[in-house]
């Protein structure tokens, strides 16, 4: 888990629990390093991603110019490992009570798993081609699921929260798709809409009456 220099100084003893907590939470994909800004060397490292260890050069650069009141957290910024892995890194200046930079904690997060997951999700989210209707024209149960599901996605409400107007709209679509021409379809539609058969029959009667009234009111009829 961690590599700590022998006889750790007070800074390591103080910050090791925080560093270890981050490493445990994000491990094994996060490397946490505690640096000494005075000697520009590593004090301790958790989940090392390379062969470096305590006492090795930190190569952080000069910190003397940092204002005690300046921003102490930098990043996330991108880094690359020699094997091509991409890292998101954050560095935090840890100050003593006098405001002097006492240590620097760096967290390097391997983005490889995230990039792989994003690629998988992107592939699943790729546009799909229209379904071959000849394969489904005889599968009335598939049509019921497809029509009801399509309406639910459009209105943004789950089936159990559909209003009476919503259900009538769905039944209109199902009727246009000739679902009710199938003798066994009505009970299946009731189950899909999560209503009783009597409720469904009442809605269908209302739909038929509305259609009939509209037909009689049409001057062209």
Secondary structure in CASP SS format (residue, H / E / C, confidence):
PFRMAT SS
TARGET T0000
AUTHOR 0000-0000-0000
METHOD secondary structure of the structure
MODEL  1
X C 1.00
X E 1.00
X E 1.00
X E 1.00
X C 1.00
X C 1.00
X C 1.00
X C 1.00
X C 1.00
X H 1.00
X H 1.00
X H 1.00
X H 1.00
X H 1.00
X H 1.00
X H 1.00
X H 1.00
X H 1.00
X H 1.00
X H 1.00
X H 1.00
X H 1.00
X H 1.00
X H 1.00
X H 1.00
X H 1.00
X C 1.00
X C 1.00
X C 1.00
X E 1.00
X E 1.00
X E 1.00
X E 1.00
X E 1.00
X E 1.00
X E 1.00
X C 1.00
X C 1.00
X C 1.00
X C 1.00
X E 1.00
X E 1.00
X E 1.00
X E 1.00
X E 1.00
X E 1.00
X C 1.00
X C 1.00
X C 1.00
X C 1.00
X C 1.00
X C 1.00
X C 1.00
X C 1.00
X C 1.00
X C 1.00
X E 1.00
X C 1.00
X C 1.00
X C 1.00
X C 1.00
X C 1.00
X C 1.00
X C 1.00
X C 1.00
X C 1.00
X C 1.00
X C 1.00
X C 1.00
X C 1.00
X C 1.00
X C 1.00
X E 1.00
X E 1.00
X E 1.00
X E 1.00
X E 1.00
X E 1.00
X E 1.00
X E 1.00
X C 1.00
X C 1.00
X C 1.00
X C 1.00
X C 1.00
X E 1.00
X E 1.00
X E 1.00
X E 1.00
X E 1.00
X E 1.00
X E 1.00
X E 1.00
X E 1.00
X E 1.00
X C 1.00
X C 1.00
X C 1.00
X C 1.00
X C 1.00
X E 1.00
X E 1.00
X E 1.00
X E 1.00
X E 1.00
X E 1.00
X E 1.00
X E 1.00
X E 1.00
X E 1.00
X C 1.00
X H 1.00
X H 1.00
X H 1.00
X H 1.00
X H 1.00
X H 1.00
X H 1.00
X H 1.00
X H 1.00
X H 1.00
X H 1.00
X H 1.00
X H 1.00
X C 1.00
X C 1.00
X C 1.00
X C 1.00
X C 1.00
X C 1.00
X C 1.00
X C 1.00
X H 1.00
X H 1.00
X H 1.00
X H 1.00
X C 1.00
X C 1.00
X C 1.00
X H 1.00
X H 1.00
X H 1.00
X H 1.00
X H 1.00
X H 1.00
X H 1.00
X H 1.00
X H 1.00
X H 1.00
X H 1.00
X H 1.00
X H 1.00
X H 1.00
X H 1.00
X H 1.00
X C 1.00
X C 1.00
X C 1.00
X H 1.00
X H 1.00
X H 1.00
X C 1.00
X C 1.00
X H 1.00
X H 1.00
X H 1.00
X H 1.00
X H 1.00
X H 1.00
X H 1.00
X H 1.00
X H 1.00
X H 1.00
X H 1.00
X H 1.00
X H 1.00
X C 1.00
X C 1.00
X H 1.00
X H 1.00
X H 1.00
X C 1.00
X C 1.00
X C 1.00
X H 1.00
X H 1.00
X H 1.00
X H 1.00
X H 1.00
X H 1.00
X H 1.00
X H 1.00
X H 1.00
X C 1.00
X C 1.00
X C 1.00
X H 1.00
X H 1.00
X H 1.00
X H 1.00
X H 1.00
X H 1.00
X H 1.00
X H 1.00
X H 1.00
X H 1.00
X H 1.00
X H 1.00
X H 1.00
X H 1.00
X H 1.00
X H 1.00
X H 1.00
X H 1.00
X H 1.00
X H 1.00
X H 1.00
X C 1.00
X C 1.00
X C 1.00
X C 1.00
END
